[in-house]
């Protein structure tokens, strides 16, 4: 480990754990009993954040995205990307405490589609749409240097381990399922799950339960060896970024001019997102791939229908993410003496005087909604799987090493490994200048 990386890691650890005295705080529930005569203090509600500050956040987002695109596309400077990444981590992560976040804003956008009474703030719309627009023109420069979640993982990536291609492709299906899951949760009124399972928000806010802190720490430590595990295998917003980046007008390239096919860039990418040259034009493989392609097109409706069937059959376990369904099941178990210990929720429900029949009817209606939603989710995943198999079957001719336009994070790690890049970075004395990440 270089001295620079060691100092950066030490600084990051100090930022993470200084002031985390609330990190191990445990919320006591139910509240403890106090002696008679105790007067509860009045609840203090902090004032809303000034709207002008929200607009400043949007302006900072636009400026950071513009700088990231400039560093990646025009300047080709990894050091600039890394410096901007540190700033974004401090501002959007620790200063703004990870909110508003484009990843979490996905839930708000979904809620607009299912709740006509919901009025979404302009800032949330801006944070959701602006990174997508930049990805459509410049690739995933938001992931490169602006997203605090990606920055946190990039800093701690010290000993990257290459993941086999087949495993990476399989794990890459999880973000699609997660995106569908959170939309299903919003559509059924079950809650916002992105914020609940965000692995780094506990660090940004410096407050979490012990279990949450252990979960966040485990995720962070895994990022020491696995390049950006959240970005690659969980982030639901990455699904949308992939779609936009695939059709981006300008995109990061490995080499500034010609490729000498040294494969050094492929070895330097910790995410396995650099594709090797391919020029196989033999007739026999082409015929075999054509037959395979026809078979996959025939299987598309089968996979979609099968996914919809499986998704609809999972309505009962999926519905348990809803508190009303969980409460109805708990009350039913208590009525049939299958459990002897009541819960705070069930006791509160019985004291409210609400009829049990009404609770059970509401739970059944929710399960029916989850059945419809599970069917749609299953069809969506079946379609995604079909398209992914077709994409893997198609082999495009490449005469140079190229980045995967959809998956590339535009981090610029491959710049310093390219010999042509080094030759073009000479000072007046003829010495080669190499920018280390």
C-alpha positions, 0 to 999 in steps of 0.5 A, spaced: 500 500 500 502 506 498 503 512 503 498 516 499 493 510 499 494 509 507 493 516 509 487 517 505 484 510 508 486 513 515 483 520 514 477 516 511 476 512 518 477 518 522 471 521 518 467 515 519 468 514 526 469 520 529 463 523 533 459 516 532 458 516 539 450 514 537 452 509 533 451 503 538 445 507 541 439 502 542 432 505 542 429 502 548 421 500 547 417 500 550 419 506 554 421 505 561 416 507 567 418 513 571 416 515 578 409 519 579 410 526 578 415 526 572 413 530 566 415 528 559 419 534 555 415 537 550 417 534 543 421 539 539 421 539 531 426 542 528 425 547 522 424 545 515 431 546 511 431 553 507 429 552 500 434 556 497 439 551 500 435 545 496 437 549 490 444 550 492 444 542 493 442 542 485 447 547 483 452 543 486 450 536 483 450 540 476 457 543 477 460 536 480 457 532 474 459 537 469 466 537 472 466 529 472 464 529 465 470 534 463 475 530 467 473 523 464 471 525 457 476 531 455 481 531 461 482 524 462 485 525 469 484 520 474 487 524 479 481 529 478 476 524 478 479 522 485 479 529 488 472 530 486 470 524 489 472 526 495 469 532 495 462 529 493 463 524 499 464 530 504 458 534 501 453 529 499 455 524 504 457 527 510 454 534 510 448 532 507 447 526 510 446 522 504 439 525 502 437 527 497 439 521 494 438 519 486 438 512 489 432 513 494 429 518 489 427 512 485 422 511 490 419 518 490 418 517 483 414 511 483 410 513 489 407 519 484 405 513 479 401 510 484 398 515 489 395 521 485 395 525 492 402 525 493 406 532 491 413 530 489 418 536 491 422 539 485 429 537 488 427 530 488 425 530 481 432 534 479 436 529 483 433 523 480 433 526 473 439 530 472 444 524 473 440 520 468 441 526 463 448 526 464 449 519 463 445 519 456 450 524 454 457 522 457 456 515 460 456 514 468 460 520 470 455 520 476 458 513 479 465 516 477 465 522 482 459 524 484 455 519 488 457 518 495 455 511 495 460 509 490 466 514 493 465 510 499 466 504 496 472 506 491 476 509 497 476 502 500 478 498 494 485 496 496 486 489 494 481 488 488 479 480 487 476 479 480 470 475 480 468 470 475 464 473 469 459 468 470 458 469 477 458 477 475 453 476 470 448 472 475 449 477 481 448 483 476 440 480 475 439 482 483 439 490 481 433 489 477 429 484 482 431 489 487 428 495 483 422 491 482 421 489 489 422 497 491 417 499 486 412 493 489 413 496 496 411 503 494 405 501 490 402 497 496 404 502 501 409 497 504 414 503 505 421 505 502 426 500 502 432 503 499 433 508 505 432 502 510 437 497 507 442 503 505 449 500 507 452 507 508 447 512 511 449 510 518 456 512 517 453 519 513 448 520 519 453 517 524 447 514 528 445 507 528 443 501 532 448 496 533 446 491 528 445 496 523 452 498 524 455 491 523 451 491 517 454 497 514 461 495 516 461 488 513 459 491 507 464 496 507 469 491 509 467 487 503 468 493 498 476 492 500 476 486 496 470 486 491 470 492 487 464 496 488 459 491 491 453 495 492 454 499 485 454 492 481 450 487 485 445 491 489 443 499 487 437 499 483 438 506 480 444 503 476 439 499 472 436 506 469 444 508 469 445 502 465 440 504 460 442 511 459 449 510 459 448 504 453 446 509 448 451 515 451 453 520 445 460 521 448 463 515 453 470 514 456 475 510 452 481 506 454 486 509 450 486 516 447 488 514 440 490 507 437 490 501 441 496 496 441 492 490 445 497 490 450 491 488 455 494 492 461 487 496 461 483 489 462 488 487 468 487 494 471 480 494 471 477 491 478 470 491 475 471 486 469 468 491 465 473 491 459 472 487 453 477 484 449 478 484 442 473 479 438 474 478 430 472 470 429 468 470 423 468 463 422 462 460 418 460 454 423 460 458 430 456 463 426 451 458 424 451 455 431 450 462 434 444 463 429 440 457 432 442 459 439 439 466 437 432 463 434 432 458 440 432 464 445 427 468 441 422 462 442 424 462 449 422 469 451 415 468 452 416 462 456 421 465 460 416 471 461 410 467 462 414 463 467 416 469 471 409 471 472 407 465 474 412 464 479 412 471 482 404 471 483 405 464 487 410 468 491 404 473 493 404 471 501 411 471 503 412 478 499 406 481 502 409 480 509 413 486 508 407 490 509 406 491 516 398 490 516 399 483 513 404 481 519 399 484 524 393 480 521 397 474 521 400 475 528 392 476 531 390 470 527 396 466 530 394 469 537 386 467 536 388 460 534 393 459 540 399 458 535 403 463 539 402 465 547 406 471 547 403 477 544 406 483 541 406 490 542 403 491 535 397 486 536 396 489 543 395 496 540 390 493 535 386 490 540 386 496 545 384 500 539 377 497 538 378 496 530 374 489 528 378 483 526 374 482 520 376 489 518 383 487 519 383 481 515 379 483 509 385 489 509 390 484 509 387 479 504 386 485 499 393 487 500 395 479 498 391 480 492 395 486 490 401 483 491 399 477 487 398 482 481 404 486 483 408 479 483 406 477 476 408 483 473 415 483 477 416 476 475 414 478 467 419 483 468 425 479 470 423 474 465 424 479 460 430 482 463 433 475 463 431 473 456 434 480 453 441 478 458 441 471 454 441 474 447 446 480 449 451 474 451 449 470 445 451 476 440 458 477 439 460 484 436 467 484 432 472 489 436 479 490 433 481 493 440 479 493 448 473 497 449 469 498 455 462 495 457 458 502 455 452 500 460 456 497 466 463 502 466 463 507 472 467 511 468 472 511 474 478 512 469 483 507 473 485 504 466 488 511 463 494 510 467 495 503 465 495 504 457 502 505 454 499 510 449 496 514 454 503 515 457 506 517 451 502 522 450 503 525 457 510 527 457 513 534 459 518 538 456 524 534 458 521 528 455 520 524 461 513 520 462 508 523 466 503 517 469 497 520 474 496 515 479 489 513 482 
